Amino acid sequence: MFVFLIFYLIIWPMTILLHEIGHGLGVIVSSKAQAKIYLGKPDEKNTENFRLGRMHFHINWSYIGYCYWGSQLTKQQRLCSLVGGPAMSLLISAACFLFAMNISTGDLHSLLRATAILNLLQFIITIIPITYPRWMSGYSGNPSDGLQLLRLLKESST
C-alpha cells in the first residue's frame, strides 16, 4: 500500500514534470528562448515557484503539465522542443527498466517497473498524433506532441 501511495502521489506527477522538463531542455538547448514549465494548469493561480537558468517552474501538485516557449522559435527549434518531452519519457522508461533488472524483487523493483511502464505509456500517448479526447479533461481538445510534430513537418515540407 505504501508503494502505491508513493507511486500515485509522487512518481506520477514527477513523471509528468520530467516530461515537461524534456520539452524545456529542447527549448534551451536549441535556442536562446526561455521555457515555462507547468505542473498543473497554466493559469494566473499557478505562479512561478523558481527558475533554473532559462527554465521557469510553475508547480502545483497535479497530473497535468505543460511547457510554453513563445512564438519566437524557428521550425527546427520547435522540432527540438516538441521531441524533448517524449524523448525524456522514453529515456526515463529505459533507465527504470534497466535499474529494475538489477534488483530481483521487492518494493523498489516494483516501483521501478511501474515507473518504467508509466513513462513508456506517457511516451506512447504523447507521440501518437491525436487530438486528446474529452475524457482526458486536462488535455481535452489539445493536440498531442506527435500531432504537433506531424503538423510542423508537413508545414516544413511545403
N, C-alpha and C positions, 0 to 999 in steps of 0.2 A: 504494500500500500504506500509506503514512504517513497519508493522508487517512482511509482505512478505520479505522486504529488510533485516530486522534483521534475519529472518529465513534463507534466501538464502546466505547472506554474512557472518553471524556469527555462527548461530546454526549448519548449515550443516557441515562446516569444523570442528567445535568443536566436533561434534558427531564422526567424523572420528578420530580426535585426541584422544578423550577419549577411543574409541575402541582400538587404538594402545597402549595407556597407560595401558589398561587392560592386553594386552599381556606383556607389560613391567613389570607390577606388578607380573604376573605369573612367569616371569624370576627371579626377585629379591627375591620373597618370597620362591621359591623352590631351589635356587642355590646362588652361590657367584658371578655369572656372571654379566656383565653389559648389559644393553639393550639400543639400539639406536632407538629412536622414531623419525620417519619421518612424517611430514605433507608436502606432495609434493614428487617429485621424489627423490629417494635415489642416488643422483649423487654428483660430486665434487662441483657443484654450491650450493647445499643445505648444507651449513656448520653448525657446531654446534653453537647453539644460547646460550644455558645454560645447566646446569646439576642440577638434584635433586638427590642427593645420587648417586646410580649406574645407574640412567636413564639419558641418554644424548639426548637432544632435538635438532632436526634439523627441523626448522619450516619455511616453505614458504607457503603463503596462497594458498590453493589447495583443491581439492575434492578427493584426493587420499592420502593414508597413508600406512606406513609400519613399522614393528618392526623387528630389527635384533638382534640376541643374539649370533651369532657364532656357532661353531660346538661342543663346549666342554660340552654341556648338555647331561645328561643321558636321556633315553627314558621317564622316569617318569617326569623329569624336563621339557622336551619338551612338554609333555602332558599338564602339568600345564600352560605352556606358550601359547600353542595353544588355550586352553579353556578360558584363561583370556580375550581375546578380545570379543568373543561372549557373555561371561558371563557379562562383563561390559555393553555391548549394551542392554542386557535383563534387567539388574538391573536399568539402566537409564530409559528404557521404562516403567518399572513398577512404578518407583518413579514419573515420569512425569504424568502417568495416575492417580496415587493416589493424587498428588497435584491438577491436573485439576478437579478431582471430588469435591474438596473442594472449588472451585471457580466456581460459577454458570454460568457466561457469561463474555463477554468482550475479549479484545485483549490478555490478559495474559492467559485466559482459552484456547483460540485458539492456542496460541503459545505453551503452554504446551502439548495440544493434538497433534499438528503437530510434536512436538519433540518426543513424545512418539511413534507415528506411524513411524517416520523416524528411530528411534532406533530399533523398532520391525522389520522393514523391513531389516535393516542392520544385525540384528541377524539372520533372516531367510536366507538372501542371503549369509552370510558368513558361516553358519553352514551346509548348503546343500553341499554334496560332489560333486563338479563340478570343471572343468577347465573353467575359465572365458572365455566367447566368445570374438571374435574380436571387437564387438561393445562396449565392456567395456574397452576402449582404455588404461587407466592407468593400468589395471589389466590383460589385454588380454594375454591369454596363461598361466597365473599363476593358481596354484591350490588354491581353497578356503580353509579356516581354516578347514572346515568339511572334505574335501578330504585329507588334510594333517593329520588330526586326524585319519581318517579311515586307511590310509596307515601306520601310526605309530602303530595303534592297530593290524593290520594284521602282521606287522613286529614283534611285541612283542609276538604274539601267535605262531610263527614258530620257 
